[in-house]
Amino acid sequence: MARPITLFTGQWADLPFEEVVALASEWGYDGLEIACWGDHLDPWRWDDDAYVEGRERLLAEHGLAVHAISNHLKGQIVCDDPIDQRHRDIVSDRVWGDGEPEGVRQRAAEELKHTARLAARLGAGVVTGFTGSSIWKYVAMFPPVTQAAIDAGYQDFADRWNPIIDVFDEVGVRFALEVHPSEIAYDYWTTQRTLEAIGHREGFGLNWDPSHMVWQEIDPVGFLWDFRDRIYHVHCKDTKKRLANGRNGRLSSHLAWADPRRGWDFISTGHGDVPWEDAFRMLGAIGYAGPLSVEWEDAGMDRLVGAPEALAFVRRLAFEPPAAAFDAAFSTRQ
C-alpha cells in the first residue's frame, strides 16, 4: 500500500485552517500533518467533544485524513535555556503567563501532554516536534565547556521529557523529534546520545527531515538505516548548499532566508541536494509505511506553486520497492 502524502500546515498557519484544508484537498494531498498553532489545532481543547468532532468533520468533507499533528513551538520551550523574547513571539498568553522561565517550561510541557491526548482523539498515531535544549548554547565550545555540563543537559532533557512520554504511552501515541539544530539531538551522535538518555523507550522516536542533515554533511540515507527502528515520521523538505564560492559559510552568517550570501537554503523538494531516490528506496527497505509530509519552506518560490509541485514530485518517486532487494546492498551500513 502506498504511503500517504500529507501537507504540514505549520508554514500555512497564517491562513485559516478551513482554507488550508480546502487547498490541500484541491491539490490532491492524502491528508495533513496539522500544526498546533494559528487556528489549526488547540491542544487545550482536547476534551471538547464539539471542537474535536468539528475538526474531524471538516477533514472528512474534504477527503483528508490526519496522520500526525505537530507541536514544534511548545516542544522547543520545554528544555530551552534561556527563555527570552524569541519564545514569547511563538507562544500563546496561556503558555507564557508571567514569563517566569520555569513556569513557561512547565506550561509548555503540559501542552505537550494535551497534544498527545488530542492526537489520540483524532486517530493520529504520531506527534512531531522539537524538544529544545539547555546545552545548545554550548555548541561552539568556547569558552570551553565541561563534560559534566553536557551530561547535565542530557539529564535535564530526560527529566523533563520522561513525564511527557508517560502520557504518550498512556494514550498510545508516539513522539517524533525532528533532528534539527537547536535541539537536544541535532546530528548523528547527538541523536544516539539522546535515545540513550531517554532509555530507548518506545514512545520517543524521530521525525526524519533530510534537509537539516545535508548541509551538515551527514548522510541522510545512512541515518535512516542506522536508526531504522526509530523513524516514526518523515518530512519531505530539501536543502541547497551554496558553499562553492569560498565566502558563504555553513552557519549562514545570520542572514535571512534566500539571501544569496547564505551557505545553504531550504529549497523546493526535488530541486536541492537531498538524494531523494536513494532515500525513498531506503524507506522501503526499512519498512517505513507512515506518511511522507511535505514541509514547505522555500523562500524563493510561491508556496501556492511549490506545494502542489512538491506533491507531484514525491508521488512520482515514492514508489514501494521490495525490501528484500536491499538486504545485501545496505548490510554494510550496520
N, C-alpha and C positions, 0 to 999 in steps of 0.2 A: 504494500500500500504506500502511495506517495506521501512524503512528509508534507504537512500543511505549511503554506507560506503565509506569514502574517505581517502586519504593519505595526511597528512600535509607535504608539501615539505620543511618546514623550516630546518629540520635536514638533508636535502639532497641538500642544496644549493651549496655544493662544487662540485656537478655534473652538467653538462649542463642540461638545462630544457628538451631538447628533450630526453635525456637518462632517466630521471626520469619519464617522460610521458610513455615511452616505457615499463619501469619496472612495473609501476602501472597497466598498461593495461594487461601486460602479467600475472600478479598475480591475476587479476580479480577484482580490485577495480572499483567502480562505477564512481568515479570522484576524484577531487583533491581539497584541500584547499591550494591555491597557495601563497607562500611567496613572499613578495616584497623585496627580496634581492638576492644576487648572480645574475644570469642572468634570473631568473624565471619571475619576473614582474617588470616593471619600471613605477611607478605611474606618473612620469613626462611626460610620453608619452601617457597619457590617451586620448588625442585628435589627435593622429597619427593613421589615419584610417588603413594604411597598417600594422602597428605594431599590432593593436588590432585584425584585421582580420587574421593575421598570427598566433596569439596565438589561436584563435578560430578554425582555420583550422587544426592546429596540434592536438588539443584535439579531434576534430571530427574524424580525421583519425584514432585515437586510441580508439574511442568509449567511451571517457571520458567526463564528464560534470564538470563544475566549479560551486561549490555550495557556496564557500566562498573564500575570499582572506585574507591574514594576513599581518599586518604591525606592529608587536610587537616591532621591533627595534626602529623605529622612534617614535612610540607612547610613548615608555619609556622616550624619551627625553623631551617631551612636558612639563612635570611638575617636572622633576628631579632637585635636588639641593643637592650637587654641580654637575656641568658638568665637567667631567675630562677625563682622558685617557681612562677609560672604554668605554665612549661614542664615543670617537674618533675611537676606534677599531671596532665599529659596524656601522658606517655611511659613506656615500659617501663624497667626497670632496665638492659636491654641497650643502649638508646639513651642513657640518662642517664649511665651509667658513674660516674665520679668527680665529675661535674658541672662539670668544666672547660669553659668555654663553647665554645671552638673544637672540642674533641673531641666535644661534644654535636652541634654543627652537622655535623661530618663523618660521624658515625654516622647522623644523620638523612638526610643526602644518600645514604649507602649504602643505607638502607632504601628511599628513593625509586627507586633503580636496581633493587632487588629487586622493587619494586612493578610496574615496567614488565615485568619478566620474568614475574611471576606473572600479570599481565593477559594477556600473550601466551599463556601456557599455558591459561588459562581461556577464550580466544577473545574477550576483551573488548578492543575497539579503543581505548578511552579510559580514562585515569586522571584523575579530577578531584582538585582540591586547592588548597592555598594555597602561597605562596612565602615568606611572611614579608617583612620589610623592615627594613633598617638605618636608614631615614630616616623611618619613620612617626612616630617620636618628635618630629620637627620639624614636624608638620602644623600646629600652632598658630602657627608662625612668629615666636614671641617667647620668648626673645631672638632677634634676627634671625639667620638662617642664611645662609651664603654660597651662591652658585650652585655653587661648587666642591664644597661638601659634598653638595649634591643630586646633582650629576653623579657624585660618588664612590659614592653609594648605588646608582645605576643600574648603574655599572660593577661594583660588588660583586655585584649580582644576576646580571649576565651572567656574571661569572667563576665563580660558584657553580652556576648552572643550565645553562650550556652543556655541561659534562661529564655532567650528568644526562640532558639531552635527547639527547646522543650515544647513550646506551644505549637510550632510547626509539626512536630511529631504527633502531638495530641490530635491534630485535625487532619493529618495525612497529607500535608503539603511539604514540598522541599524548597529550600532557598538556594538560589544560584548566584554566587558572587561573580560579578563581571571583573575579571583580572584587568587592572587598569591603574595607571599612575595615580597616586594619592590614596590608594587602598592598601590594606594590610598585605594583600597579595597583588603585586604589580608586574611580576615577571616569573620565570620558571622556578627559580629556587625559593622565592618568597611564597609561591603557591604551595610548594612542597611543605615549607615550614608552617604555613597557615593550616593546612589539613592536619598536620601533626599536632598543632596547638589545640585544635578542637576535637582531637581524638578520632579523626576519620569517621565521625558519626554520619549516618546515612542521610540525615535531614539537611546536611550542608554540602553543597557541591559548587559547580562552576557554570557560569554563562560564558561560552567561548565566543570571543569577539576578536578576530584576527587583526583588525586594524590597529589595535594597541600593541601588538606583538611585532608586526613587520617593521615599524620604524625603530624598534629597539633591537632589531636583528635577531629576534627569537623565531625559530621555525614553528609556524602555527600548525603545520600538519603533524610534525613530530609531537607537539604538545598534545594534540588530540589523542594520539596513540598512547602516550605515557600516562595521561590522566583519563583514559577511556571510561573508567567506571564512575567518573565524577562529572561527565559532561551532561548537564541537565537541561541546557537550553543553548540556542545558537543565535547570535546576531550576525546578520549579513551587512557588514559595513567595510568599506575599502579605504586604503591609505595610499597616497602617492608620496614617495620620498623625493626631496628636492635638495640633495646634498652635493651634487656634482660640481657646482661652481666654486667650491672652496671657501665660500663665505657663509652659506646657510648652515646653522647648527642643529643638531638633533634635538636640543631642548627648546627650539623655536623662538628664543630671544625675546620673550614677552610680546610677540607680535600677534596681531589679530588674525583670525581665520581668513584664509585666501590671500593674505599678504604674500607677494612673491618672494620676500626675503626669509620666510619661514623654511625650516628644514624638512617639513612634511605637512601634509594636509589630508583631512578626510576628503574622499572623492566618491563620485558615483560608483556604485558596485559594478565591477567589471572593467573600470577604467583605471584602476590603480595597480599596486604591486602585490596584492594578495593572490596566491596561486589557487584560484577557486576550483578548478577542475580537480586538482590533487586533493583539495580539502573535501569536496563533496564525495570523492571516491573513498577517502578515509572515513568520513561519517558513515558511509555504507559499511565499511569494513568493521567498524567498532559497534555496529548495530544500533546507531542512533536513529530513533524513529520519531523524535519530537519535532516541534515547529522550527522553521527557518524564518527568523524575524528580521525584516528589512528595517534598519535604523537609518534614517535619512539625516545626514549632517553636512552635505556638500554645499559650502557657502558660494560656490561658483556656478551653481545650476539651480534653476527654479524648481522647487520641490514638486510642483504640480506636473512638471515634465519628468523629473527624475524618479519619483516614486513609482509610477507605472512602468517606466523603463527598467528599473531595478527588478520589479516583479517579473517582467518578461525574461530578463537575464537569468534570474535564479530558477525560474521554471524550466528554462531550456537546459541548464546544466545540472540541476539537482536530480539526476537520474538515480535509479536504485540498482547499482551493480551487485553481483553476487559476492557476499563477503568472503567466501571460501577462496576466491581468486587472490586475496591479499595475504593469505597465511604466510606464504613464503616471502613475498615481496617486502613485508614490513616486520618480519620476525627479528631482523637485526636491530630494530628500534628499541627492543626490550632491554 
